[in-house]
Amino acid sequence: MIIRIMGEGQYNVKGSLFDILNKIDNTIVENVQKGDEKAYRKNLSKLISTIKSKGELIDDKELIASDIIVPPPDMTFKEAHDVFRGTGIFKD
C-alpha cells in the first residue's frame, strides 16, 4: 500500500502492517475525542515513525496515487478534530 505523509513523501508499506497502523490511528481518534493533546502528539509521531521505519521511501520523481494520506507531524490539535474522527484515516 502507498502511504503519503504530507510534506515528507510517499512510502511503500506492506499490507501486513495495516492492522498495526490502523490500531495507532484508532488510538489517535480516541485521543482527539477525549481532548488529550499530549497523547495525540505522541501517537501521531508513533504513526509517522512506524511508516517511515517499516516502509520504503518512494523516489519523488515517481508519480503514484496514494492509498492513504497521513497528516504532517505539525498538524494542530484543532485541525486533528476534522481528520481523526469516526474510523480515522485507515478505513477497515
PDB file of N, CA, C and O in Angstrom, chain B, residues numbered from 101:
ATOM      1  N   MET B 101       0.850  -1.166   0.000  1.00  0.00           N
ATOM      2  CA  MET B 101       0.000   0.000   0.000  1.00  0.00           C
ATOM      3  C   MET B 101       0.900   1.234   0.000  1.00  0.00           C
ATOM      4  O   MET B 101       1.983   1.226   0.585  1.00  0.00           O
ATOM      5  N   ILE B 102       0.445   2.277  -0.652  1.00  0.00           N
ATOM      6  CA  ILE B 102       1.206   3.523  -0.758  1.00  0.00           C
ATOM      7  C   ILE B 102       0.623   4.540   0.228  1.00  0.00           C
ATOM      8  O   ILE B 102      -0.561   4.873   0.182  1.00  0.00           O
ATOM      9  N   ILE B 103       1.493   5.020   1.118  1.00  0.00           N
ATOM     10  CA  ILE B 103       1.070   5.998   2.124  1.00  0.00           C
ATOM     11  C   ILE B 103       1.885   7.272   1.935  1.00  0.00           C
ATOM     12  O   ILE B 103       3.115   7.242   1.890  1.00  0.00           O
ATOM     13  N   ARG B 104       1.175   8.387   1.827  1.00  0.00           N
ATOM     14  CA  ARG B 104       1.828   9.700   1.753  1.00  0.00           C
ATOM     15  C   ARG B 104       1.766  10.353   3.127  1.00  0.00           C
ATOM     16  O   ARG B 104       0.703  10.454   3.740  1.00  0.00           O
ATOM     17  N   ILE B 105       2.922  10.791   3.591  1.00  0.00           N
ATOM     18  CA  ILE B 105       2.975  11.622   4.783  1.00  0.00           C
ATOM     19  C   ILE B 105       3.117  13.043   4.254  1.00  0.00           C
ATOM     20  O   ILE B 105       4.123  13.382   3.632  1.00  0.00           O
ATOM     21  N   MET B 106       2.119  13.864   4.498  1.00  0.00           N
ATOM     22  CA  MET B 106       2.117  15.206   3.918  1.00  0.00           C
ATOM     23  C   MET B 106       3.404  15.947   4.269  1.00  0.00           C
ATOM     24  O   MET B 106       3.789  16.047   5.434  1.00  0.00           O
ATOM     25  N   GLY B 107       4.056  16.463   3.230  1.00  0.00           N
ATOM     26  CA  GLY B 107       5.277  17.226   3.407  1.00  0.00           C
ATOM     27  C   GLY B 107       6.527  16.381   3.574  1.00  0.00           C
ATOM     28  O   GLY B 107       7.628  16.919   3.693  1.00  0.00           O
ATOM     29  N   GLU B 108       6.370  15.050   3.584  1.00  0.00           N
ATOM     30  CA  GLU B 108       7.524  14.190   3.828  1.00  0.00           C
ATOM     31  C   GLU B 108       7.680  13.067   2.812  1.00  0.00           C
ATOM     32  O   GLU B 108       8.627  12.287   2.913  1.00  0.00           O
ATOM     33  N   GLY B 109       6.794  12.961   1.849  1.00  0.00           N
ATOM     34  CA  GLY B 109       6.950  11.969   0.798  1.00  0.00           C
ATOM     35  C   GLY B 109       6.026  10.770   0.929  1.00  0.00           C
ATOM     36  O   GLY B 109       5.177  10.691   1.817  1.00  0.00           O
ATOM     37  N   GLN B 110       6.234   9.828  -0.012  1.00  0.00           N
ATOM     38  CA  GLN B 110       5.416   8.616  -0.065  1.00  0.00           C
ATOM     39  C   GLN B 110       6.255   7.406   0.336  1.00  0.00           C
ATOM     40  O   GLN B 110       7.463   7.351   0.107  1.00  0.00           O
ATOM     41  N   TYR B 111       5.568   6.442   0.942  1.00  0.00           N
ATOM     42  CA  TYR B 111       6.218   5.209   1.387  1.00  0.00           C
ATOM     43  C   TYR B 111       5.420   4.018   0.904  1.00  0.00           C
ATOM     44  O   TYR B 111       4.190   4.012   0.957  1.00  0.00           O
ATOM     45  N   ASN B 112       6.134   3.009   0.431  1.00  0.00           N
ATOM     46  CA  ASN B 112       5.515   1.747   0.068  1.00  0.00           C
ATOM     47  C   ASN B 112       5.559   0.879   1.321  1.00  0.00           C
ATOM     48  O   ASN B 112       6.634   0.516   1.798  1.00  0.00           O
ATOM     49  N   VAL B 113       4.395   0.556   1.843  1.00  0.00           N
ATOM     50  CA  VAL B 113       4.286  -0.175   3.108  1.00  0.00           C
ATOM     51  C   VAL B 113       3.562  -1.493   2.846  1.00  0.00           C
ATOM     52  O   VAL B 113       2.540  -1.524   2.160  1.00  0.00           O
ATOM     53  N   LYS B 114       4.095  -2.570   3.395  1.00  0.00           N
ATOM     54  CA  LYS B 114       3.475  -3.881   3.224  1.00  0.00           C
ATOM     55  C   LYS B 114       2.086  -3.888   3.846  1.00  0.00           C
ATOM     56  O   LYS B 114       1.871  -3.322   4.918  1.00  0.00           O
ATOM     57  N   GLY B 115       1.151  -4.529   3.167  1.00  0.00           N
ATOM     58  CA  GLY B 115      -0.222  -4.622   3.652  1.00  0.00           C
ATOM     59  C   GLY B 115      -0.324  -5.278   5.019  1.00  0.00           C
ATOM     60  O   GLY B 115      -1.268  -5.023   5.767  1.00  0.00           O
ATOM     61  N   SER B 116       0.640  -6.118   5.343  1.00  0.00           N
ATOM     62  CA  SER B 116       0.625  -6.809   6.637  1.00  0.00           C
ATOM     63  C   SER B 116       0.772  -5.831   7.805  1.00  0.00           C
ATOM     64  O   SER B 116       0.487  -6.192   8.946  1.00  0.00           O
ATOM     65  N   LEU B 117       1.206  -4.615   7.540  1.00  0.00           N
ATOM     66  CA  LEU B 117       1.369  -3.599   8.579  1.00  0.00           C
ATOM     67  C   LEU B 117       0.068  -2.823   8.828  1.00  0.00           C
ATOM     68  O   LEU B 117      -0.025  -2.040   9.773  1.00  0.00           O
ATOM     69  N   PHE B 118      -0.926  -3.049   7.974  1.00  0.00           N
ATOM     70  CA  PHE B 118      -2.176  -2.288   8.054  1.00  0.00           C
ATOM     71  C   PHE B 118      -2.805  -2.350   9.445  1.00  0.00           C
ATOM     72  O   PHE B 118      -3.202  -1.318   9.985  1.00  0.00           O
ATOM     73  N   ASP B 119      -2.901  -3.538  10.029  1.00  0.00           N
ATOM     74  CA  ASP B 119      -3.574  -3.678  11.325  1.00  0.00           C
ATOM     75  C   ASP B 119      -2.870  -2.871  12.411  1.00  0.00           C
ATOM     76  O   ASP B 119      -3.530  -2.270  13.259  1.00  0.00           O
ATOM     77  N   ILE B 120      -1.542  -2.852  12.396  1.00  0.00           N
ATOM     78  CA  ILE B 120      -0.781  -2.086  13.389  1.00  0.00           C
ATOM     79  C   ILE B 120      -1.039  -0.593  13.206  1.00  0.00           C
ATOM     80  O   ILE B 120      -1.297   0.121  14.176  1.00  0.00           O
ATOM     81  N   LEU B 121      -0.967  -0.124  11.958  1.00  0.00           N
ATOM     82  CA  LEU B 121      -1.191   1.296  11.676  1.00  0.00           C
ATOM     83  C   LEU B 121      -2.627   1.695  11.995  1.00  0.00           C
ATOM     84  O   LEU B 121      -2.873   2.787  12.507  1.00  0.00           O
ATOM     85  N   ASN B 122      -3.571   0.812  11.694  1.00  0.00           N
ATOM     86  CA  ASN B 122      -4.978   1.086  11.978  1.00  0.00           C
ATOM     87  C   ASN B 122      -5.214   1.199  13.485  1.00  0.00           C
ATOM     88  O   ASN B 122      -6.002   2.033  13.929  1.00  0.00           O
ATOM     89  N   LYS B 123      -4.537   0.368  14.265  1.00  0.00           N
ATOM     90  CA  LYS B 123      -4.679   0.419  15.721  1.00  0.00           C
ATOM     91  C   LYS B 123      -4.162   1.757  16.267  1.00  0.00           C
ATOM     92  O   LYS B 123      -4.793   2.363  17.132  1.00  0.00           O
ATOM     93  N   ILE B 124      -3.018   2.210  15.759  1.00  0.00           N
ATOM     94  CA  ILE B 124      -2.476   3.506  16.171  1.00  0.00           C
ATOM     95  C   ILE B 124      -3.444   4.621  15.768  1.00  0.00           C
ATOM     96  O   ILE B 124      -3.705   5.540  16.544  1.00  0.00           O
ATOM     97  N   ASP B 125      -3.969   4.529  14.551  1.00  0.00           N
ATOM     98  CA  ASP B 125      -4.931   5.509  14.042  1.00  0.00           C
ATOM     99  C   ASP B 125      -6.166   5.569  14.946  1.00  0.00           C
ATOM    100  O   ASP B 125      -6.639   6.657  15.275  1.00  0.00           O
ATOM    101  N   ASN B 126      -6.683   4.417  15.345  1.00  0.00           N
ATOM    102  CA  ASN B 126      -7.856   4.374  16.224  1.00  0.00           C
ATOM    103  C   ASN B 126      -7.540   4.994  17.583  1.00  0.00           C
ATOM    104  O   ASN B 126      -8.392   5.647  18.185  1.00  0.00           O
ATOM    105  N   THR B 127      -6.325   4.789  18.059  1.00  0.00           N
ATOM    106  CA  THR B 127      -5.908   5.396  19.323  1.00  0.00           C
ATOM    107  C   THR B 127      -5.872   6.912  19.196  1.00  0.00           C
ATOM    108  O   THR B 127      -6.271   7.625  20.118  1.00  0.00           O
ATOM    109  N   ILE B 128      -5.398   7.407  18.059  1.00  0.00           N
ATOM    110  CA  ILE B 128      -5.373   8.857  17.818  1.00  0.00           C
ATOM    111  C   ILE B 128      -6.800   9.414  17.823  1.00  0.00           C
ATOM    112  O   ILE B 128      -7.049  10.474  18.397  1.00  0.00           O
ATOM    113  N   VAL B 129      -7.727   8.712  17.192  1.00  0.00           N
ATOM    114  CA  VAL B 129      -9.132   9.141  17.188  1.00  0.00           C
ATOM    115  C   VAL B 129      -9.632   9.259  18.629  1.00  0.00           C
ATOM    116  O   VAL B 129     -10.288  10.240  18.979  1.00  0.00           O
ATOM    117  N   GLU B 130      -9.325   8.268  19.461  1.00  0.00           N
ATOM    118  CA  GLU B 130      -9.732   8.307  20.869  1.00  0.00           C
ATOM    119  C   GLU B 130      -9.087   9.491  21.605  1.00  0.00           C
ATOM    120  O   GLU B 130      -9.742  10.171  22.395  1.00  0.00           O
ATOM    121  N   ASN B 131      -7.795   9.725  21.334  1.00  0.00           N
ATOM    122  CA  ASN B 131      -7.096  10.851  21.965  1.00  0.00           C
ATOM    123  C   ASN B 131      -7.781  12.168  21.641  1.00  0.00           C
ATOM    124  O   ASN B 131      -7.982  13.006  22.520  1.00  0.00           O
ATOM    125  N   VAL B 132      -8.138  12.345  20.375  1.00  0.00           N
ATOM    126  CA  VAL B 132      -8.782  13.589  19.936  1.00  0.00           C
ATOM    127  C   VAL B 132     -10.161  13.721  20.569  1.00  0.00           C
ATOM    128  O   VAL B 132     -10.530  14.798  21.038  1.00  0.00           O
ATOM    129  N   GLN B 133     -10.924  12.630  20.585  1.00  0.00           N
ATOM    130  CA  GLN B 133     -12.263  12.669  21.178  1.00  0.00           C
ATOM    131  C   GLN B 133     -12.212  13.023  22.665  1.00  0.00           C
ATOM    132  O   GLN B 133     -13.092  13.722  23.169  1.00  0.00           O
ATOM    133  N   LYS B 134     -11.187  12.544  23.362  1.00  0.00           N
ATOM    134  CA  LYS B 134     -11.053  12.791  24.795  1.00  0.00           C
ATOM    135  C   LYS B 134     -10.393  14.132  25.103  1.00  0.00           C
ATOM    136  O   LYS B 134     -10.345  14.556  26.258  1.00  0.00           O
ATOM    137  N   GLY B 135      -9.880  14.804  24.054  1.00  0.00           N
ATOM    138  CA  GLY B 135      -9.229  16.093  24.261  1.00  0.00           C
ATOM    139  C   GLY B 135      -7.820  15.976  24.818  1.00  0.00           C
ATOM    140  O   GLY B 135      -7.314  16.924  25.418  1.00  0.00           O
ATOM    141  N   ASP B 136      -7.177  14.822  24.628  1.00  0.00           N
ATOM    142  CA  ASP B 136      -5.838  14.563  25.161  1.00  0.00           C
ATOM    143  C   ASP B 136      -4.782  14.906  24.112  1.00  0.00           C
ATOM    144  O   ASP B 136      -4.341  14.043  23.353  1.00  0.00           O
ATOM    145  N   GLU B 137      -4.387  16.172  24.083  1.00  0.00           N
ATOM    146  CA  GLU B 137      -3.441  16.635  23.063  1.00  0.00           C
ATOM    147  C   GLU B 137      -2.072  15.986  23.215  1.00  0.00           C
ATOM    148  O   GLU B 137      -1.429  15.671  22.214  1.00  0.00           O
ATOM    149  N   LYS B 138      -1.621  15.784  24.428  1.00  0.00           N
ATOM    150  CA  LYS B 138      -0.305  15.175  24.648  1.00  0.00           C
ATOM    151  C   LYS B 138      -0.261  13.756  24.068  1.00  0.00           C
ATOM    152  O   LYS B 138       0.699  13.402  23.383  1.00  0.00           O
ATOM    153  N   ALA B 139      -1.277  12.952  24.330  1.00  0.00           N
ATOM    154  CA  ALA B 139      -1.347  11.591  23.792  1.00  0.00           C
ATOM    155  C   ALA B 139      -1.496  11.623  22.276  1.00  0.00           C
ATOM    156  O   ALA B 139      -0.920  10.791  21.575  1.00  0.00           O
ATOM    157  N   TYR B 140      -2.269  12.583  21.768  1.00  0.00           N
ATOM    158  CA  TYR B 140      -2.424  12.746  20.312  1.00  0.00           C
ATOM    159  C   TYR B 140      -1.064  12.960  19.660  1.00  0.00           C
ATOM    160  O   TYR B 140      -0.730  12.283  18.687  1.00  0.00           O
ATOM    161  N   ARG B 141      -0.281  13.889  20.184  1.00  0.00           N
ATOM    162  CA  ARG B 141       1.047  14.188  19.625  1.00  0.00           C
ATOM    163  C   ARG B 141       1.943  12.953  19.653  1.00  0.00           C
ATOM    164  O   ARG B 141       2.632  12.652  18.679  1.00  0.00           O
ATOM    165  N   LYS B 142       1.924  12.246  20.776  1.00  0.00           N
ATOM    166  CA  LYS B 142       2.747  11.046  20.938  1.00  0.00           C
ATOM    167  C   LYS B 142       2.359   9.984  19.906  1.00  0.00           C
ATOM    168  O   LYS B 142       3.232   9.381  19.282  1.00  0.00           O
ATOM    169  N   ASN B 143       1.069   9.755  19.725  1.00  0.00           N
ATOM    170  CA  ASN B 143       0.613   8.705  18.825  1.00  0.00           C
ATOM    171  C   ASN B 143       0.710   9.088  17.353  1.00  0.00           C
ATOM    172  O   ASN B 143       0.937   8.221  16.509  1.00  0.00           O
ATOM    173  N   LEU B 144       0.543  10.366  17.029  1.00  0.00           N
ATOM    174  CA  LEU B 144       0.766  10.791  15.649  1.00  0.00           C
ATOM    175  C   LEU B 144       2.232  10.589  15.291  1.00  0.00           C
ATOM    176  O   LEU B 144       2.549  10.124  14.196  1.00  0.00           O
ATOM    177  N   SER B 145       3.118  10.934  16.202  1.00  0.00           N
ATOM    178  CA  SER B 145       4.544  10.719  15.994  1.00  0.00           C
ATOM    179  C   SER B 145       4.847   9.227  15.821  1.00  0.00           C
ATOM    180  O   SER B 145       5.657   8.841  14.978  1.00  0.00           O
ATOM    181  N   LYS B 146       4.190   8.401  16.627  1.00  0.00           N
ATOM    182  CA  LYS B 146       4.376   6.948  16.535  1.00  0.00           C
ATOM    183  C   LYS B 146       3.895   6.425  15.182  1.00  0.00           C
ATOM    184  O   LYS B 146       4.554   5.581  14.576  1.00  0.00           O
ATOM    185  N   LEU B 147       2.759   6.917  14.709  1.00  0.00           N
ATOM    186  CA  LEU B 147       2.218   6.506  13.414  1.00  0.00           C
ATOM    187  C   LEU B 147       3.204   6.841  12.298  1.00  0.00           C
ATOM    188  O   LEU B 147       3.525   5.995  11.464  1.00  0.00           O
ATOM    189  N   ILE B 148       3.673   8.073  12.295  1.00  0.00           N
ATOM    190  CA  ILE B 148       4.597   8.522  11.253  1.00  0.00           C
ATOM    191  C   ILE B 148       5.925   7.764  11.331  1.00  0.00           C
ATOM    192  O   ILE B 148       6.453   7.346  10.301  1.00  0.00           O
ATOM    193  N   SER B 149       6.459   7.587  12.513  1.00  0.00           N
ATOM    194  CA  SER B 149       7.743   6.890  12.639  1.00  0.00           C
ATOM    195  C   SER B 149       7.627   5.424  12.240  1.00  0.00           C
ATOM    196  O   SER B 149       8.574   4.859  11.691  1.00  0.00           O
ATOM    197  N   THR B 150       6.482   4.801  12.507  1.00  0.00           N
ATOM    198  CA  THR B 150       6.275   3.410  12.105  1.00  0.00           C
ATOM    199  C   THR B 150       6.248   3.300  10.582  1.00  0.00           C
ATOM    200  O   THR B 150       6.847   2.388  10.012  1.00  0.00           O
ATOM    201  N   ILE B 151       5.565   4.215   9.934  1.00  0.00           N
ATOM    202  CA  ILE B 151       5.508   4.212   8.464  1.00  0.00           C
ATOM    203  C   ILE B 151       6.906   4.398   7.893  1.00  0.00           C
ATOM    204  O   ILE B 151       7.305   3.682   6.975  1.00  0.00           O
ATOM    205  N   LYS B 152       7.647   5.350   8.431  1.00  0.00           N
ATOM    206  CA  LYS B 152       8.991   5.638   7.924  1.00  0.00           C
ATOM    207  C   LYS B 152       9.959   4.476   8.169  1.00  0.00           C
ATOM    208  O   LYS B 152      10.781   4.163   7.307  1.00  0.00           O
ATOM    209  N   SER B 153       9.867   3.844   9.323  1.00  0.00           N
ATOM    210  CA  SER B 153      10.821   2.790   9.651  1.00  0.00           C
ATOM    211  C   SER B 153      10.487   1.459   8.984  1.00  0.00           C
ATOM    212  O   SER B 153      11.387   0.672   8.690  1.00  0.00           O
ATOM    213  N   LYS B 154       9.212   1.203   8.744  1.00  0.00           N
ATOM    214  CA  LYS B 154       8.801  -0.080   8.155  1.00  0.00           C
ATOM    215  C   LYS B 154       8.551   0.007   6.649  1.00  0.00           C
ATOM    216  O   LYS B 154       8.524  -1.012   5.958  1.00  0.00           O
ATOM    217  N   GLY B 155       8.370   1.223   6.149  1.00  0.00           N
ATOM    218  CA  GLY B 155       8.088   1.406   4.734  1.00  0.00           C
ATOM    219  C   GLY B 155       9.334   1.749   3.943  1.00  0.00           C
ATOM    220  O   GLY B 155      10.393   2.042   4.497  1.00  0.00           O
ATOM    221  N   GLU B 156       9.172   1.703   2.637  1.00  0.00           N
ATOM    222  CA  GLU B 156      10.263   2.050   1.728  1.00  0.00           C
ATOM    223  C   GLU B 156       9.924   3.384   1.058  1.00  0.00           C
ATOM    224  O   GLU B 156       8.892   3.520   0.402  1.00  0.00           O
ATOM    225  N   LEU B 157      10.808   4.359   1.238  1.00  0.00           N
ATOM    226  CA  LEU B 157      10.589   5.684   0.655  1.00  0.00           C
ATOM    227  C   LEU B 157      10.574   5.582  -0.867  1.00  0.00           C
ATOM    228  O   LEU B 157      11.455   4.968  -1.468  1.00  0.00           O
ATOM    229  N   ILE B 158       9.571   6.187  -1.475  1.00  0.00           N
ATOM    230  CA  ILE B 158       9.441   6.195  -2.930  1.00  0.00           C
ATOM    231  C   ILE B 158      10.094   7.460  -3.459  1.00  0.00           C
ATOM    232  O   ILE B 158       9.900   8.543  -2.906  1.00  0.00           O
ATOM    233  N   ASP B 159      10.860   7.325  -4.517  1.00  0.00           N
ATOM    234  CA  ASP B 159      11.544   8.456  -5.132  1.00  0.00           C
ATOM    235  C   ASP B 159      10.528   9.522  -5.529  1.00  0.00           C
ATOM    236  O   ASP B 159       9.472   9.211  -6.080  1.00  0.00           O
ATOM    237  N   ASP B 160      10.856  10.777  -5.245  1.00  0.00           N
ATOM    238  CA  ASP B 160       9.961  11.903  -5.561  1.00  0.00           C
ATOM    239  C   ASP B 160       9.634  11.998  -7.047  1.00  0.00           C
ATOM    240  O   ASP B 160       8.620  12.587  -7.422  1.00  0.00           O
ATOM    241  N   LYS B 161      10.473  11.431  -7.883  1.00  0.00           N
ATOM    242  CA  LYS B 161      10.263  11.510  -9.329  1.00  0.00           C
ATOM    243  C   LYS B 161       9.149  10.577  -9.801  1.00  0.00           C
ATOM    244  O   LYS B 161       8.618  10.743 -10.899  1.00  0.00           O
ATOM    245  N   GLU B 162       8.799   9.599  -8.973  1.00  0.00           N
ATOM    246  CA  GLU B 162       7.738   8.670  -9.335  1.00  0.00           C
ATOM    247  C   GLU B 162       6.387   9.265  -8.953  1.00  0.00           C
ATOM    248  O   GLU B 162       6.224   9.815  -7.864  1.00  0.00           O
ATOM    249  N   LEU B 163       5.428   9.149  -9.858  1.00  0.00           N
ATOM    250  CA  LEU B 163       4.070   9.624  -9.591  1.00  0.00           C
ATOM    251  C   LEU B 163       3.172   8.418  -9.360  1.00  0.00           C
ATOM    252  O   LEU B 163       2.815   7.709 -10.300  1.00  0.00           O
ATOM    253  N   ILE B 164       2.814   8.196  -8.116  1.00  0.00           N
ATOM    254  CA  ILE B 164       1.984   7.066  -7.735  1.00  0.00           C
ATOM    255  C   ILE B 164       0.844   7.588  -6.862  1.00  0.00           C
ATOM    256  O   ILE B 164       1.065   8.385  -5.951  1.00  0.00           O
ATOM    257  N   ALA B 165      -0.362   7.136  -7.146  1.00  0.00           N
ATOM    258  CA  ALA B 165      -1.505   7.546  -6.331  1.00  0.00           C
ATOM    259  C   ALA B 165      -1.371   6.944  -4.932  1.00  0.00           C
ATOM    260  O   ALA B 165      -1.028   5.772  -4.782  1.00  0.00           O
ATOM    261  N   SER B 166      -1.640   7.743  -3.932  1.00  0.00           N
ATOM    262  CA  SER B 166      -1.553   7.283  -2.547  1.00  0.00           C
ATOM    263  C   SER B 166      -2.850   6.594  -2.138  1.00  0.00           C
ATOM    264  O   SER B 166      -3.941   7.047  -2.483  1.00  0.00           O
ATOM    265  N   ASP B 167      -2.718   5.495  -1.400  1.00  0.00           N
ATOM    266  CA  ASP B 167      -3.881   4.808  -0.854  1.00  0.00           C
ATOM    267  C   ASP B 167      -4.373   5.513   0.408  1.00  0.00           C
ATOM    268  O   ASP B 167      -5.573   5.564   0.678  1.00  0.00           O
ATOM    269  N   ILE B 168      -3.432   6.054   1.172  1.00  0.00           N
ATOM    270  CA  ILE B 168      -3.745   6.731   2.428  1.00  0.00           C
ATOM    271  C   ILE B 168      -2.857   7.963   2.546  1.00  0.00           C
ATOM    272  O   ILE B 168      -1.675   7.922   2.204  1.00  0.00           O
ATOM    273  N   ILE B 169      -3.426   9.046   3.026  1.00  0.00           N
ATOM    274  CA  ILE B 169      -2.655  10.267   3.252  1.00  0.00           C
ATOM    275  C   ILE B 169      -2.663  10.562   4.746  1.00  0.00           C
ATOM    276  O   ILE B 169      -3.717  10.707   5.365  1.00  0.00           O
ATOM    277  N   VAL B 170      -1.460  10.647   5.308  1.00  0.00           N
ATOM    278  CA  VAL B 170      -1.285  10.916   6.732  1.00  0.00           C
ATOM    279  C   VAL B 170      -0.924  12.386   6.890  1.00  0.00           C
ATOM    280  O   VAL B 170      -0.074  12.896   6.160  1.00  0.00           O
ATOM    281  N   PRO B 171      -1.558  13.067   7.829  1.00  0.00           N
ATOM    282  CA  PRO B 171      -1.243  14.486   8.020  1.00  0.00           C
ATOM    283  C   PRO B 171       0.195  14.687   8.503  1.00  0.00           C
ATOM    284  O   PRO B 171       0.824  13.750   8.996  1.00  0.00           O
ATOM    285  N   PRO B 172       0.705  15.893   8.362  1.00  0.00           N
ATOM    286  CA  PRO B 172       2.075  16.175   8.790  1.00  0.00           C
ATOM    287  C   PRO B 172       2.201  16.136  10.313  1.00  0.00           C
ATOM    288  O   PRO B 172       1.206  16.292  11.021  1.00  0.00           O
ATOM    289  N   PRO B 173       3.402  15.932  10.814  1.00  0.00           N
ATOM    290  CA  PRO B 173       3.597  15.841  12.261  1.00  0.00           C
ATOM    291  C   PRO B 173       3.258  17.128  13.011  1.00  0.00           C
ATOM    292  O   PRO B 173       3.033  17.097  14.221  1.00  0.00           O
ATOM    293  N   ASP B 174       3.221  18.250  12.307  1.00  0.00           N
ATOM    294  CA  ASP B 174       2.921  19.521  12.973  1.00  0.00           C
ATOM    295  C   ASP B 174       1.442  19.931  12.871  1.00  0.00           C
ATOM    296  O   ASP B 174       1.089  21.078  13.142  1.00  0.00           O
ATOM    297  N   MET B 175       0.586  18.978  12.477  1.00  0.00           N
ATOM    298  CA  MET B 175      -0.843  19.285  12.410  1.00  0.00           C
ATOM    299  C   MET B 175      -1.319  19.711  13.800  1.00  0.00           C
ATOM    300  O   MET B 175      -0.994  19.073  14.801  1.00  0.00           O
ATOM    301  N   THR B 176      -2.082  20.782  13.847  1.00  0.00           N
ATOM    302  CA  THR B 176      -2.560  21.271  15.138  1.00  0.00           C
ATOM    303  C   THR B 176      -3.634  20.334  15.692  1.00  0.00           C
ATOM    304  O   THR B 176      -4.271  19.581  14.956  1.00  0.00           O
ATOM    305  N   PHE B 177      -3.812  20.406  16.989  1.00  0.00           N
ATOM    306  CA  PHE B 177      -4.832  19.595  17.642  1.00  0.00           C
ATOM    307  C   PHE B 177      -6.220  19.994  17.137  1.00  0.00           C
ATOM    308  O   PHE B 177      -7.097  19.145  16.972  1.00  0.00           O
ATOM    309  N   LYS B 178      -6.407  21.267  16.900  1.00  0.00           N
ATOM    310  CA  LYS B 178      -7.692  21.743  16.369  1.00  0.00           C
ATOM    311  C   LYS B 178      -7.956  21.136  14.987  1.00  0.00           C
ATOM    312  O   LYS B 178      -9.066  20.678  14.714  1.00  0.00           O
ATOM    313  N   GLU B 179      -6.951  21.130  14.125  1.00  0.00           N
ATOM    314  CA  GLU B 179      -7.103  20.524  12.793  1.00  0.00           C
ATOM    315  C   GLU B 179      -7.364  19.026  12.887  1.00  0.00           C
ATOM    316  O   GLU B 179      -8.081  18.458  12.063  1.00  0.00           O
ATOM    317  N   ALA B 180      -6.777  18.393  13.892  1.00  0.00           N
ATOM    318  CA  ALA B 180      -6.931  16.945  14.067  1.00  0.00           C
ATOM    319  C   ALA B 180      -8.388  16.554  14.281  1.00  0.00           C
ATOM    320  O   ALA B 180      -8.784  15.441  13.932  1.00  0.00           O
ATOM    321  N   HIS B 181      -9.179  17.437  14.841  1.00  0.00           N
ATOM    322  CA  HIS B 181     -10.599  17.145  15.065  1.00  0.00           C
ATOM    323  C   HIS B 181     -11.340  16.903  13.753  1.00  0.00           C
ATOM    324  O   HIS B 181     -12.330  16.171  13.731  1.00  0.00           O
ATOM    325  N   ASP B 182     -10.874  17.508  12.661  1.00  0.00           N
ATOM    326  CA  ASP B 182     -11.514  17.327  11.360  1.00  0.00           C
ATOM    327  C   ASP B 182     -11.030  16.076  10.642  1.00  0.00           C
ATOM    328  O   ASP B 182     -11.712  15.570   9.751  1.00  0.00           O
ATOM    329  N   VAL B 183      -9.858  15.571  11.020  1.00  0.00           N
ATOM    330  CA  VAL B 183      -9.248  14.436  10.325  1.00  0.00           C
ATOM    331  C   VAL B 183      -9.451  13.132  11.086  1.00  0.00           C
ATOM    332  O   VAL B 183      -9.862  12.126  10.508  1.00  0.00           O
ATOM    333  N   PHE B 184      -9.164  13.154  12.372  1.00  0.00           N
ATOM    334  CA  PHE B 184      -9.207  11.932  13.171  1.00  0.00           C
ATOM    335  C   PHE B 184     -10.547  11.814  13.893  1.00  0.00           C
ATOM    336  O   PHE B 184     -10.674  12.148  15.071  1.00  0.00           O
ATOM    337  N   ARG B 185     -11.528  11.334  13.159  1.00  0.00           N
ATOM    338  CA  ARG B 185     -12.862  11.111  13.716  1.00  0.00           C
ATOM    339  C   ARG B 185     -13.444   9.867  13.064  1.00  0.00           C
ATOM    340  O   ARG B 185     -12.915   9.376  12.066  1.00  0.00           O
ATOM    341  N   GLY B 186     -14.508   9.371  13.615  1.00  0.00           N
ATOM    342  CA  GLY B 186     -15.113   8.143  13.073  1.00  0.00           C
ATOM    343  C   GLY B 186     -14.122   6.993  13.110  1.00  0.00           C
ATOM    344  O   GLY B 186     -13.644   6.598  14.174  1.00  0.00           O
ATOM    345  N   THR B 187     -13.820   6.465  11.935  1.00  0.00           N
ATOM    346  CA  THR B 187     -12.870   5.351  11.846  1.00  0.00           C
ATOM    347  C   THR B 187     -11.457   5.820  11.585  1.00  0.00           C
ATOM    348  O   THR B 187     -10.561   4.993  11.412  1.00  0.00           O
ATOM    349  N   GLY B 188     -11.226   7.132  11.550  1.00  0.00           N
ATOM    350  CA  GLY B 188      -9.886   7.653  11.323  1.00  0.00           C
ATOM    351  C   GLY B 188      -9.502   7.642   9.852  1.00  0.00           C
ATOM    352  O   GLY B 188     -10.365   7.624   8.975  1.00  0.00           O
ATOM    353  N   ILE B 189      -8.195   7.655   9.588  1.00  0.00           N
ATOM    354  CA  ILE B 189      -7.719   7.724   8.203  1.00  0.00           C
ATOM    355  C   ILE B 189      -7.475   6.345   7.592  1.00  0.00           C
ATOM    356  O   ILE B 189      -7.404   6.211   6.371  1.00  0.00           O
ATOM    357  N   PHE B 190      -7.347   5.325   8.436  1.00  0.00           N
ATOM    358  CA  PHE B 190      -7.189   3.957   7.961  1.00  0.00           C
ATOM    359  C   PHE B 190      -8.562   3.294   8.058  1.00  0.00           C
ATOM    360  O   PHE B 190      -9.027   2.967   9.150  1.00  0.00           O
ATOM    361  N   LYS B 191      -9.193   3.103   6.926  1.00  0.00           N
ATOM    362  CA  LYS B 191     -10.542   2.525   6.899  1.00  0.00           C
ATOM    363  C   LYS B 191     -10.439   1.009   6.848  1.00  0.00           C
ATOM    364  O   LYS B 191      -9.669   0.454   6.065  1.00  0.00           O
ATOM    365  N   ASP B 192     -11.224   0.344   7.692  1.00  0.00           N
ATOM    366  CA  ASP B 192     -11.233  -1.123   7.709  1.00  0.00           C
ATOM    367  C   ASP B 192     -11.812  -1.670   6.430  1.00  0.00           C
ATOM    368  O   ASP B 192     -11.900  -2.886   6.263  1.00  0.00           O
TER     369      ASP B 192
END
